[in-house]
Amino acid sequence: MSRFVDRVVIHVAAGAGGNGCASVHREKFKPLGGPDGGNGGRGGDVVLVVDPSVHTLLDFHFRPNATATHGKQGQGANRDGAMGEDLELRVPDGTVVMTEDGEVVADLVGNGTRFIAAEGGRGGLGNASLASKARKAPGFALLGEPGETRDLVLELKSVADVGLLGFPSAGKSSLISVLSAARPKIADYPFTTLVPNLGVITAGATIFTMADVPGLIPGASEGKGLGLDFLRHIERCAVLVHVVDCATYEADRDPLSDVDALEQELARYTPSLGGDLADRPRVVVLNKIDVPEAKELAELVRPELEARGLPVFEISTASREGLRELTFALGKVVEDYRAAQPVQEATRVVIRPTAVDDAGFTVVEDPENEGGFIVRGERPDRWVRQTAFDNDEAVGYLADRLARLGVEEKLAKMGAVPGCAVTVGGVTFDWEPSTPAGIAIMMTGRGTDARLERNERIGASERMVAKKARRAPGEYGDYAEIGDDEE
């Protein structure tokens, strides 16, 4: 037996970026040809995609964990690592994505709509990309960033033009079954409908959808009965139809009190997508008039309902009386509602430039460490994650980046002294202004490598020898070709 699931919690994890490669080019006559480490590949994203062939969140109920693949590490010879593959998760039309706190982060409506639920980590740069005039032969590479991990709540809110509201056993399932090809479960006991049913209805040139949702009882807005499981599926509806049972045998119920109870629950409910259900058009359907007592009661309460400004229709799903008039009336209301909606504009990208006085980081005193400081900012945190702390030169490179950003200057202004504890990206350092980039680099100048300078001199002399010998192109490798080009 198939199950309908309209609310799940999923755990998504994007792929981590691959590490950069620290490599030196080597070949005949040129043992140290300079840095040639490739960049790491980017991690894969976790993407939610609307698929009209999917009608439930059942798959996520059994498999709530989703992880994308990681990027590959860079390699020598300037070969970048392969990127991780994106993981696409198919969701029904009308899926709302929320945080665990209830904040709506995406409303997925329309075939093919995409939302990146977790973004893959960036790959680390190889030493070839880190080379510069001041740092000719970097002996390190940057690490790949971890992928984003999130816990998200998925809720399915039916996408329908008309929503049927009513007490249990009011005849909602019977109504949608006679107006469309939908075949919901119909029985003579309350709460027969446990899941929404959608039907497509044609009224002349107008085609619209109708949703039969679980029955409503007083207190539904507070979660009683099927409560919010019922109410969330009418948030998108253009028209709300009150289906009233005029043949009920309950002594404390009548059509007027039923409509009042329905309106009271709608007024108390706050849609998570915003808006107000009180603004939606209403239609009252007095059902089961094939029963003589029910028909008399319908004729009795109809004037009072119309006095409230509500369109009223008397129908019978058993004898099919009044269904044609109701169908065309609903089609007209749906068309009017669609025409009143604003025209959807093309997606616009809003660019918000960074403020002129925004340094990209903040420095605050560490409340748990006397005399210490905490540096916060997206870039400093990312740089710390990219740093291999077992490499002195990489640590020096991190210090250079932080200094260029202005962190050292800011720390000095706030009273930081050498040796005080400074926390950046969750890592605590003993602060030393202008931290050197390792002993080996200090001996020959930061960012330089004596081996590379020597290799340049050796390479020049070897090319001159090859040129004088007039070697044939390609006979002794690439250097014969270089000599020919120089001629």
KASULJO-V941808 format. One record per pair of residues at least 12 apart in sequence whose C-alpha atoms are under 8 Angstrom apart, sorted by the first residue. I is the first residue (numbers start at 1). J is the second residue. D is the distance in Angstrom with one decimal. If there is no record, write none. Layout:
BEGIN
((I & J & D) (I & J & D))
END
This chain:
BEGIN
((3 & 58 & 7.0) (4 & 56 & 5.7) (4 & 57 & 7.3) (4 & 58 & 6.4) (4 & 195 & 6.5) (5 & 56 & 5.6) (5 & 57 & 5.2) (5 & 58 & 5.1) (5 & 61 & 7.4) (6 & 56 & 6.2) (6 & 57 & 5.7) (6 & 58 & 7.7) (6 & 154 & 7.8) (6 & 155 & 5.6) (6 & 156 & 4.8) (6 & 157 & 7.7) (7 & 57 & 7.0) (7 & 153 & 7.2) (7 & 154 & 5.6) (7 & 155 & 4.5) (7 & 156 & 6.4) (8 & 57 & 7.0) (8 & 60 & 6.7) (8 & 61 & 6.0) (8 & 64 & 7.9) (8 & 153 & 5.8) (8 & 154 & 5.4) (8 & 155 & 6.7) (9 & 60 & 7.9) (9 & 61 & 7.8) (9 & 64 & 6.8) (9 & 151 & 6.9) (9 & 152 & 5.7) (9 & 153 & 4.5) (9 & 154 & 6.2) (10 & 60 & 6.8) (10 & 64 & 4.5) (10 & 65 & 6.0) (10 & 66 & 7.6) (10 & 151 & 5.8) (10 & 152 & 5.4) (10 & 153 & 6.4) (10 & 154 & 7.5) (11 & 64 & 6.0) (11 & 65 & 4.8) (11 & 66 & 6.3) (11 & 149 & 7.4) (11 & 150 & 6.0) (11 & 151 & 4.6) (11 & 152 & 6.5) (12 & 46 & 6.8) (12 & 65 & 6.0) (12 & 66 & 4.8) (12 & 67 & 5.9) (12 & 117 & 7.2) (12 & 118 & 6.4) (12 & 149 & 5.7) (12 & 150 & 5.5) (12 & 151 & 6.4) (12 & 152 & 7.7) (13 & 46 & 7.1) (13 & 66 & 6.3) (13 & 67 & 4.7) (13 & 68 & 6.5) (13 & 118 & 6.2) (13 & 147 & 6.5) (13 & 148 & 5.9) (13 & 149 & 4.3) (13 & 150 & 6.6) (14 & 43 & 6.8) (14 & 44 & 5.9) (14 & 45 & 5.1) (14 & 46 & 5.6) (14 & 67 & 5.8) (14 & 68 & 4.9) (14 & 69 & 7.3) (14 & 70 & 7.8) (14 & 118 & 5.3) (14 & 119 & 5.7) (14 & 120 & 4.7) (14 & 121 & 7.3) (14 & 147 & 4.6) (14 & 148 & 5.3) (14 & 149 & 6.3) (15 & 42 & 7.9) (15 & 43 & 4.2) (15 & 44 & 4.8) (15 & 45 & 6.6) (15 & 67 & 6.9) (15 & 68 & 4.9) (15 & 69 & 4.8) (15 & 70 & 4.1) (15 & 71 & 6.7) (15 & 84 & 6.6) (15 & 119 & 7.9) (15 & 120 & 5.0) (15 & 121 & 6.4) (15 & 146 & 7.0) (15 & 147 & 4.8) (15 & 148 & 7.7) (16 & 42 & 7.2) (16 & 43 & 4.7) (16 & 44 & 7.5) (16 & 69 & 7.6) (16 & 70 & 4.8) (16 & 71 & 6.1) (16 & 120 & 6.0) (16 & 121 & 4.8) (16 & 122 & 7.3) (16 & 123 & 7.8) (16 & 144 & 6.7) (16 & 145 & 5.8) (16 & 146 & 4.2) (16 & 147 & 4.3) (17 & 40 & 6.5) (17 & 41 & 5.8) (17 & 42 & 4.6) (17 & 43 & 4.5) (17 & 70 & 6.0) (17 & 71 & 4.8) (17 & 72 & 7.2) (17 & 83 & 7.9) (17 & 84 & 7.9) (17 & 120 & 6.9) (17 & 121 & 4.6) (17 & 122 & 4.8) (17 & 123 & 4.1) (17 & 124 & 6.9) (17 & 143 & 8.0) (17 & 144 & 4.3) (17 & 145 & 5.2) (17 & 146 & 6.2) (17 & 147 & 7.0) (18 & 39 & 7.8) (18 & 40 & 4.2) (18 & 41 & 5.0) (18 & 42 & 6.4) (18 & 43 & 7.2) (18 & 70 & 6.9) (18 & 71 & 4.6) (18 & 72 & 4.6) (18 & 73 & 4.4) (18 & 74 & 7.0) (18 & 81 & 6.8) (18 & 122 & 7.7) (18 & 123 & 4.8) (18 & 124 & 6.3) (18 & 143 & 7.1) (18 & 144 & 4.8) (18 & 145 & 7.7) (19 & 39 & 7.1) (19 & 40 & 4.8) (19 & 41 & 7.7) (19 & 72 & 7.3) (19 & 73 & 4.8) (19 & 74 & 6.4) (19 & 123 & 6.0) (19 & 124 & 4.8) (19 & 125 & 7.4) (19 & 126 & 7.8) (19 & 141 & 7.5) (19 & 142 & 6.4) (19 & 143 & 4.4) (19 & 144 & 4.5) (20 & 37 & 7.0) (20 & 38 & 6.1) (20 & 39 & 4.6) (20 & 40 & 4.6) (20 & 73 & 6.0) (20 & 74 & 5.0) (20 & 75 & 7.7) (20 & 123 & 6.9) (20 & 124 & 4.5) (20 & 125 & 4.8) (20 & 126 & 4.1) (20 & 127 & 7.3) (20 & 141 & 5.2) (20 & 142 & 5.4) (20 & 143 & 6.0) (20 & 144 & 7.0) (21 & 37 & 4.5) (21 & 38 & 5.5) (21 & 39 & 6.4) (21 & 40 & 7.3) (21 & 73 & 6.9) (21 & 74 & 5.0) (21 & 75 & 5.5) (21 & 76 & 6.7) (21 & 125 & 7.5) (21 & 126 & 4.6) (21 & 127 & 6.5) (21 & 140 & 7.7) (21 & 141 & 5.7) (21 & 142 & 7.9) (22 & 35 & 7.3) (22 & 36 & 7.5) (22 & 37 & 4.9) (22 & 38 & 7.8) (22 & 76 & 7.6) (22 & 126 & 5.8) (22 & 127 & 5.1) (22 & 128 & 7.8) (22 & 138 & 7.7) (22 & 139 & 6.2) (22 & 140 & 5.2) (22 & 141 & 5.2) (23 & 35 & 5.7) (23 & 36 & 5.5) (23 & 37 & 4.6) (23 & 75 & 7.6) (23 & 76 & 5.5) (23 & 77 & 7.9) (23 & 127 & 7.0) (23 & 139 & 7.8) (24 & 36 & 5.5) (24 & 37 & 7.0) (24 & 76 & 7.4) (25 & 76 & 7.4) (25 & 77 & 6.7) (29 & 459 & 7.2) (29 & 462 & 7.5) (30 & 455 & 7.0) (30 & 458 & 8.0) (30 & 459 & 6.5) (31 & 455 & 7.7) (32 & 451 & 7.2) (32 & 452 & 6.4) (32 & 455 & 6.1) (33 & 452 & 7.2) (33 & 455 & 7.1) (34 & 136 & 7.9) (34 & 137 & 6.4) (34 & 452 & 6.4) (35 & 127 & 6.0) (35 & 128 & 5.0) (35 & 131 & 7.4) (35 & 137 & 5.8) (35 & 138 & 7.1) (36 & 76 & 5.6) (36 & 77 & 5.3) (36 & 78 & 4.9) (36 & 126 & 7.7) (36 & 127 & 6.7) (36 & 128 & 4.8) (37 & 74 & 6.7) (37 & 75 & 5.8) (37 & 76 & 4.6) (37 & 77 & 6.4) (37 & 78 & 5.2) (37 & 79 & 7.1) (37 & 126 & 4.8) (37 & 127 & 5.2) (37 & 128 & 5.2) (37 & 129 & 7.8) (37 & 141 & 7.9) (38 & 74 & 4.5) (38 & 75 & 5.2) (38 & 76 & 6.0) (38 & 77 & 7.1) (38 & 78 & 4.3) (38 & 79 & 4.7) (38 & 80 & 4.5) (38 & 81 & 7.1) (38 & 125 & 7.1) (38 & 126 & 4.7) (38 & 127 & 7.2) (38 & 128 & 6.6) (38 & 129 & 7.7) (39 & 73 & 7.2) (39 & 74 & 4.8) (39 & 75 & 7.6) (39 & 78 & 7.8) (39 & 79 & 7.3) (39 & 80 & 4.7) (39 & 81 & 6.3) (39 & 123 & 6.6) (39 & 124 & 5.8) (39 & 125 & 4.5) (39 & 126 & 4.5) (39 & 129 & 7.6) (40 & 71 & 6.7) (40 & 72 & 5.9) (40 & 73 & 4.6) (40 & 74 & 4.4) (40 & 80 & 5.8) (40 & 81 & 4.7) (40 & 82 & 7.4) (40 & 83 & 7.9) (40 & 123 & 4.3) (40 & 124 & 5.1) (40 & 125 & 6.4) (40 & 126 & 7.2) (40 & 144 & 6.6) (41 & 71 & 4.4) (41 & 72 & 5.2) (41 & 73 & 6.4) (41 & 74 & 7.0) (41 & 80 & 6.5) (41 & 81 & 4.5) (41 & 82 & 4.9) (41 & 83 & 4.2) (41 & 84 & 6.9) (41 & 122 & 7.3) (41 & 123 & 4.9) (41 & 124 & 7.7) (42 & 70 & 7.4) (42 & 71 & 4.9) (42 & 72 & 7.8) (42 & 82 & 7.6) (42 & 83 & 4.8) (42 & 84 & 6.1) (42 & 120 & 6.6) (42 & 121 & 6.0) (42 & 122 & 4.8) (42 & 123 & 4.7) (42 & 144 & 8.0) (43 & 68 & 7.6) (43 & 69 & 6.5) (43 & 70 & 4.7) (43 & 71 & 4.4) (43 & 83 & 6.0) (43 & 84 & 4.6) (43 & 85 & 7.3) (43 & 120 & 4.4) (43 & 121 & 5.1) (43 & 122 & 6.4) (43 & 123 & 7.2) (43 & 147 & 6.6) (44 & 68 & 5.3) (44 & 69 & 5.5) (44 & 70 & 6.2) (44 & 71 & 7.1) (44 & 83 & 6.9) (44 & 84 & 4.3) (44 & 85 & 4.7) (44 & 86 & 4.3) (44 & 87 & 6.9) (44 & 119 & 7.3) (44 & 120 & 4.9) (44 & 121 & 7.7) (45 & 68 & 6.2) (45 & 85 & 7.4) (45 & 86 & 4.7) (45 & 87 & 6.2) (45 & 116 & 6.7) (45 & 117 & 7.7) (45 & 118 & 5.8) (45 & 119 & 4.8) (45 & 120 & 4.7) (46 & 66 & 7.6) (46 & 67 & 7.1) (46 & 68 & 6.0) (46 & 86 & 5.9) (46 & 87 & 4.8) (46 & 88 & 6.1) (46 & 89 & 7.4) (46 & 116 & 6.0) (46 & 117 & 5.6) (46 & 118 & 5.1) (46 & 119 & 6.6) (46 & 120 & 7.7) (47 & 86 & 7.1) (47 & 87 & 6.1) (47 & 88 & 4.8) (47 & 89 & 6.0) (47 & 114 & 6.6) (47 & 115 & 5.6) (47 & 116 & 4.4) (47 & 117 & 5.5) (47 & 118 & 7.1) (48 & 88 & 5.8) (48 & 89 & 4.8) (48 & 90 & 6.0) (48 & 91 & 6.6) (48 & 114 & 5.6) (48 & 115 & 5.2) (48 & 116 & 6.4) (48 & 117 & 6.5) (49 & 88 & 6.5) (49 & 89 & 6.0) (49 & 90 & 5.0) (49 & 91 & 6.0) (49 & 112 & 5.9) (49 & 113 & 5.7) (49 & 114 & 4.6) (49 & 115 & 6.7) (50 & 90 & 5.8) (50 & 91 & 5.0) (50 & 92 & 5.6) (50 & 93 & 5.5) (50 & 108 & 6.7) (50 & 109 & 7.2) (50 & 110 & 6.7) (50 & 111 & 5.4) (50 & 112 & 5.1) (50 & 113 & 5.3) (50 & 114 & 6.7) (51 & 90 & 5.7) (51 & 91 & 5.9) (51 & 92 & 5.7) (51 & 93 & 6.6) (51 & 111 & 5.8) (51 & 112 & 6.4) (52 & 92 & 6.1) (52 & 93 & 6.0) (52 & 111 & 6.1) (53 & 92 & 7.5) (54 & 90 & 7.1) (54 & 91 & 6.2) (54 & 92 & 4.9) (54 & 93 & 7.8) (55 & 91 & 7.8) (55 & 92 & 5.1) (55 & 93 & 7.6) (56 & 91 & 7.6) (56 & 92 & 6.2) (56 & 156 & 7.6) (57 & 91 & 6.9) (57 & 92 & 7.3) (57 & 156 & 7.6) (66 & 87 & 8.0) (67 & 87 & 7.3) (68 & 84 & 7.3) (68 & 85 & 6.7) (68 & 86 & 6.1) (68 & 87 & 5.3) (69 & 84 & 4.9) (69 & 85 & 5.7) (69 & 86 & 7.3) (69 & 87 & 7.8) (70 & 83 & 7.4) (70 & 84 & 4.8) (70 & 85 & 7.7) (71 & 83 & 4.6) (71 & 84 & 4.4) (71 & 123 & 7.0) (72 & 84 & 7.2) (74 & 126 & 6.9) (78 & 128 & 7.2) (92 & 156 & 7.3) (93 & 108 & 6.5) (93 & 109 & 5.3) (93 & 110 & 6.1) (93 & 111 & 6.9) (93 & 156 & 7.9) (93 & 158 & 7.8) (93 & 159 & 7.1) (94 & 107 & 7.0) (94 & 108 & 5.6) (94 & 109 & 4.9) (94 & 110 & 7.7) (94 & 156 & 5.8) (94 & 157 & 5.3) (94 & 158 & 5.9) (94 & 159 & 5.7) (95 & 107 & 6.3) (95 & 108 & 5.3) (95 & 109 & 7.0) (95 & 154 & 6.5) (95 & 155 & 5.6) (95 & 156 & 4.4) (95 & 157 & 6.1) (96 & 108 & 6.0) (96 & 154 & 5.7) (96 & 155 & 5.1) (96 & 156 & 6.2) (96 & 157 & 7.1) (97 & 152 & 6.7) (97 & 153 & 5.8) (97 & 154 & 4.9) (97 & 155 & 6.6) (98 & 152 & 5.8) (98 & 153 & 5.0) (98 & 154 & 6.4) (98 & 155 & 8.0) (99 & 151 & 7.0) (99 & 152 & 5.1) (99 & 153 & 5.9) (100 & 151 & 7.0) (100 & 152 & 6.2) (100 & 153 & 6.2) (104 & 272 & 7.4) (104 & 273 & 7.5) (117 & 150 & 7.7) (118 & 147 & 7.5) (118 & 148 & 5.2) (118 & 149 & 6.2) (118 & 150 & 6.7) (119 & 147 & 6.3) (119 & 148 & 5.4) (120 & 146 & 7.4) (120 & 147 & 4.5) (120 & 148 & 6.2) (121 & 144 & 6.8) (121 & 145 & 4.7) (121 & 146 & 5.0) (121 & 147 & 4.3) (121 & 148 & 6.9) (122 & 144 & 5.9) (122 & 145 & 5.4) (122 & 146 & 7.8) (123 & 143 & 7.1) (123 & 144 & 4.4) (123 & 145 & 6.3) (124 & 141 & 7.0) (124 & 142 & 4.6) (124 & 143 & 4.6) (124 & 144 & 4.2) (124 & 145 & 7.1) (124 & 386 & 6.7) (125 & 141 & 6.0) (125 & 142 & 5.2) (125 & 143 & 7.4) (126 & 140 & 7.7) (126 & 141 & 4.8) (126 & 142 & 6.5) (127 & 139 & 6.9) (127 & 140 & 6.0) (127 & 141 & 5.0) (127 & 142 & 7.9) (134 & 446 & 7.2) (134 & 447 & 5.3) (134 & 448 & 6.6) (135 & 446 & 6.7) (135 & 447 & 3.2) (135 & 448 & 5.0) (136 & 447 & 5.9) (136 & 448 & 5.1) (136 & 449 & 6.7) (136 & 452 & 7.9) (137 & 447 & 6.6) (137 & 448 & 5.9) (137 & 449 & 5.7) (137 & 452 & 7.1) (138 & 393 & 7.9) (138 & 447 & 6.5) (138 & 448 & 7.7) (139 & 393 & 7.0) (140 & 391 & 7.1) (140 & 393 & 6.8) (140 & 394 & 5.9) (141 & 388 & 8.0) (141 & 394 & 7.4) (142 & 386 & 5.1) (142 & 387 & 5.8) (142 & 388 & 7.0) (142 & 394 & 7.8) (143 & 385 & 7.2) (143 & 386 & 4.3) (143 & 387 & 6.0) (143 & 388 & 6.6) (144 & 385 & 7.9) (144 & 386 & 6.0) (145 & 382 & 7.5) (145 & 385 & 6.4) (145 & 386 & 6.3) (156 & 233 & 7.7) (157 & 232 & 5.9) (157 & 233 & 4.7) (157 & 234 & 7.4) (157 & 235 & 7.1) (157 & 236 & 7.3) (158 & 196 & 7.6) (158 & 211 & 7.4) (158 & 233 & 5.0) (158 & 234 & 7.1) (158 & 236 & 7.0) (159 & 233 & 7.9) (159 & 236 & 6.0) (159 & 237 & 7.0) (160 & 198 & 7.4) (160 & 208 & 7.6) (160 & 209 & 5.1) (160 & 210 & 5.5) (160 & 211 & 5.9) (160 & 234 & 7.9) (160 & 236 & 6.6) (160 & 237 & 5.3) (160 & 238 & 7.6) (161 & 208 & 6.0) (161 & 209 & 5.2) (161 & 210 & 5.9) (161 & 211 & 7.8) (161 & 236 & 7.5) (161 & 237 & 4.7) (161 & 238 & 4.9) (161 & 239 & 6.3) (161 & 334 & 6.7) (162 & 208 & 7.7) (162 & 209 & 6.3) (162 & 210 & 4.6) (162 & 211 & 6.2) (162 & 237 & 5.4) (162 & 238 & 6.0) (162 & 239 & 4.8) (162 & 240 & 5.9) (162 & 241 & 7.0) (162 & 330 & 7.9) (162 & 334 & 7.8) (163 & 210 & 5.9) (163 & 211 & 4.9) (163 & 212 & 6.5) (163 & 213 & 7.5) (163 & 234 & 5.8) (163 & 237 & 5.7) (163 & 238 & 7.8) (163 & 239 & 6.3) (163 & 240 & 5.0) (163 & 241 & 6.0) (164 & 210 & 7.4) (164 & 211 & 6.2) (164 & 212 & 5.4) (164 & 213 & 6.7) (164 & 240 & 6.2) (164 & 241 & 4.9) (164 & 242 & 6.3) (164 & 243 & 6.6) (165 & 212 & 7.8) (165 & 213 & 7.3) (165 & 215 & 7.1) (165 & 216 & 7.1) (165 & 240 & 6.9) (165 & 241 & 5.8) (165 & 242 & 4.9) (165 & 243 & 5.9) (165 & 262 & 7.6) (166 & 215 & 5.9) (166 & 216 & 5.8) (166 & 242 & 5.7) (166 & 243 & 5.0) (166 & 244 & 6.2) (166 & 258 & 7.9) (166 & 262 & 7.1) (167 & 215 & 5.1) (167 & 216 & 4.8) (167 & 217 & 6.0) (167 & 243 & 7.9) (167 & 244 & 7.5) (167 & 258 & 7.6) (168 & 189 & 8.0) (168 & 190 & 4.9) (168 & 191 & 5.6) (168 & 192 & 7.7) (168 & 214 & 7.6) (168 & 215 & 4.4) (168 & 216 & 6.3) (168 & 217 & 7.5) (169 & 188 & 6.8) (169 & 189 & 6.5) (169 & 190 & 5.4) (169 & 191 & 7.2) (169 & 192 & 7.6) (169 & 215 & 7.5) (169 & 245 & 7.7) (170 & 243 & 6.3) (170 & 244 & 5.8) (170 & 245 & 4.7) (170 & 287 & 7.5) (171 & 243 & 7.1) (171 & 244 & 8.0) (171 & 245 & 7.1) (171 & 287 & 7.1) (171 & 317 & 7.7) (172 & 212 & 6.2) (172 & 243 & 6.5) (173 & 185 & 7.2) (173 & 186 & 6.3) (173 & 193 & 7.4) (173 & 212 & 6.1) (174 & 186 & 6.7) (174 & 317 & 6.3) (175 & 317 & 5.8) (176 & 199 & 6.6) (176 & 210 & 7.2) (176 & 211 & 7.9) (176 & 212 & 6.8) (177 & 199 & 7.9) (178 & 317 & 6.9) (178 & 320 & 7.9) (179 & 199 & 8.0) (179 & 201 & 6.4) (179 & 323 & 7.7) (179 & 327 & 7.8) (180 & 199 & 5.4) (180 & 200 & 5.7) (180 & 201 & 5.4) (181 & 199 & 6.4) (181 & 200 & 7.3) (182 & 197 & 7.2) (182 & 198 & 6.7) (182 & 199 & 5.1) (182 & 200 & 7.8) (184 & 197 & 6.5) (190 & 215 & 7.9) (191 & 214 & 6.7) (191 & 215 & 6.0) (192 & 214 & 8.0) (193 & 213 & 7.0) (193 & 214 & 5.2) (193 & 215 & 7.1) (194 & 213 & 7.7) (194 & 214 & 5.4) (195 & 213 & 6.4) (195 & 214 & 6.2) (196 & 211 & 6.4) (196 & 212 & 5.5) (196 & 213 & 4.4) (196 & 214 & 6.5) (196 & 233 & 7.5) (197 & 211 & 5.6) (197 & 212 & 5.0) (197 & 213 & 6.4) (198 & 210 & 5.6) (198 & 211 & 4.6) (198 & 212 & 6.4) (199 & 211 & 6.5) (203 & 327 & 6.1) (203 & 328 & 5.3) (203 & 331 & 5.9) (204 & 328 & 7.5) (206 & 331 & 6.0) (206 & 335 & 7.5) (207 & 331 & 7.4) (208 & 331 & 7.0) (208 & 334 & 7.5) (213 & 230 & 6.0) (213 & 233 & 7.0) (214 & 226 & 6.9) (214 & 229 & 7.7) (214 & 230 & 5.3) (215 & 230 & 7.1) (216 & 230 & 7.1) (216 & 262 & 7.6) (218 & 261 & 6.4) (218 & 262 & 7.7) (218 & 265 & 6.9) (219 & 265 & 6.9) (220 & 265 & 6.6) (221 & 265 & 5.6) (221 & 266 & 7.4) (221 & 268 & 6.1) (221 & 269 & 5.3) (231 & 269 & 7.7) (232 & 271 & 7.2) (235 & 271 & 6.3) (235 & 273 & 7.5) (235 & 277 & 7.2) (238 & 280 & 6.4) (238 & 281 & 7.1) (238 & 334 & 6.5) (238 & 337 & 6.5) (238 & 338 & 8.0) (239 & 280 & 6.0) (239 & 281 & 5.1) (239 & 282 & 6.0) (239 & 283 & 7.5) (239 & 330 & 7.9) (239 & 333 & 7.3) (239 & 334 & 6.8) (240 & 280 & 6.8) (240 & 281 & 6.3) (240 & 282 & 5.1) (240 & 283 & 6.4) (241 & 282 & 5.8) (241 & 283 & 4.7) (241 & 284 & 5.7) (241 & 285 & 6.9) (242 & 259 & 6.9) (242 & 262 & 7.7) (242 & 282 & 7.4) (242 & 283 & 6.2) (242 & 284 & 4.7) (242 & 285 & 5.9) (243 & 284 & 6.3) (243 & 285 & 4.9) (243 & 286 & 6.3) (243 & 287 & 6.7) (244 & 258 & 6.9) (244 & 259 & 7.5) (244 & 284 & 7.4) (244 & 285 & 6.1) (244 & 286 & 5.1) (244 & 287 & 5.8) (245 & 286 & 6.5) (245 & 287 & 5.3) (245 & 288 & 6.5) (246 & 286 & 6.3) (246 & 287 & 6.0) (246 & 288 & 6.2) (246 & 289 & 7.1) (246 & 294 & 4.8) (246 & 295 & 7.4) (246 & 297 & 6.6) (246 & 298 & 6.5) (247 & 287 & 8.0) (247 & 288 & 6.3) (247 & 289 & 7.8) (247 & 291 & 6.9) (247 & 293 & 7.0) (247 & 294 & 4.9) (255 & 286 & 7.8) (255 & 298 & 7.9) (255 & 301 & 7.2) (256 & 301 & 7.1) (256 & 305 & 7.7) (266 & 278 & 7.2) (281 & 333 & 7.7) (282 & 310 & 6.4) (282 & 311 & 7.4) (283 & 310 & 6.0) (283 & 311 & 5.2) (283 & 312 & 6.3) (283 & 313 & 8.0) (284 & 310 & 6.7) (284 & 311 & 6.1) (284 & 312 & 4.8) (284 & 313 & 6.4) (285 & 312 & 5.9) (285 & 313 & 4.9) (285 & 314 & 6.0) (285 & 315 & 6.9) (286 & 298 & 6.3) (286 & 312 & 7.3) (286 & 313 & 6.1) (286 & 314 & 4.8) (286 & 315 & 6.2) (287 & 314 & 6.2) (287 & 315 & 5.1) (287 & 316 & 5.5) (287 & 317 & 7.4) (288 & 315 & 6.5) (288 & 316 & 4.7) (288 & 317 & 6.9) (288 & 318 & 7.5) (289 & 314 & 6.8) (289 & 315 & 6.1) (289 & 316 & 5.4) (290 & 316 & 5.8) (290 & 318 & 7.2) (290 & 319 & 6.7) (298 & 314 & 7.0) (313 & 326 & 6.5) (359 & 405 & 7.7) (359 & 406 & 7.9) (360 & 377 & 6.0) (360 & 378 & 7.3) (360 & 379 & 7.2) (361 & 375 & 6.9) (361 & 376 & 5.5) (361 & 377 & 4.2) (361 & 378 & 7.3) (361 & 379 & 7.7) (361 & 380 & 7.4) (361 & 407 & 7.9) (362 & 375 & 5.8) (362 & 376 & 5.3) (362 & 377 & 6.4) (363 & 375 & 4.6) (363 & 376 & 6.4) (363 & 410 & 7.3) (363 & 411 & 7.3) (369 & 421 & 7.6) (371 & 416 & 7.5) (371 & 420 & 6.5) (371 & 421 & 7.3) (372 & 416 & 7.6) (372 & 420 & 5.7) (372 & 421 & 4.7) (372 & 422 & 5.7) (372 & 423 & 7.9) (373 & 411 & 7.9) (373 & 416 & 7.8) (373 & 421 & 6.5) (373 & 422 & 4.9) (373 & 423 & 6.3) (374 & 422 & 5.8) (374 & 423 & 4.7) (374 & 424 & 6.2) (375 & 407 & 7.9) (375 & 422 & 7.3) (375 & 423 & 6.1) (375 & 424 & 5.1) (375 & 425 & 7.6) (376 & 424 & 6.7) (376 & 425 & 7.1) (380 & 402 & 7.0) (380 & 424 & 6.7) (380 & 425 & 6.8) (381 & 424 & 6.3) (381 & 425 & 4.3) (381 & 426 & 8.0) (382 & 425 & 7.5) (383 & 398 & 6.8) (384 & 398 & 7.3) (384 & 424 & 7.1) (384 & 425 & 6.0) (384 & 427 & 7.7) (385 & 425 & 7.4) (392 & 437 & 5.9) (392 & 438 & 4.8) (393 & 437 & 4.5) (393 & 438 & 5.1) (393 & 441 & 7.4) (394 & 437 & 7.1) (395 & 437 & 6.4) (396 & 435 & 6.2) (396 & 436 & 5.5) (396 & 437 & 3.5) (396 & 438 & 6.7) (397 & 437 & 6.4) (399 & 434 & 6.9) (399 & 435 & 6.1) (399 & 436 & 8.0) (399 & 437 & 8.0) (400 & 434 & 7.4) (400 & 435 & 8.0) (403 & 434 & 7.4) (408 & 433 & 6.6) (408 & 434 & 8.0) (417 & 431 & 7.5) (418 & 430 & 7.4) (418 & 431 & 5.5) (418 & 432 & 5.0) (418 & 433 & 6.9) (419 & 431 & 5.0) (419 & 432 & 6.2) (463 & 479 & 6.6) (463 & 480 & 7.7) (463 & 482 & 7.6) (463 & 483 & 6.1) (464 & 483 & 7.5) (466 & 479 & 7.5) (466 & 480 & 6.3) (466 & 483 & 6.6) (467 & 480 & 7.4) (467 & 483 & 5.2) (467 & 484 & 7.2))
END
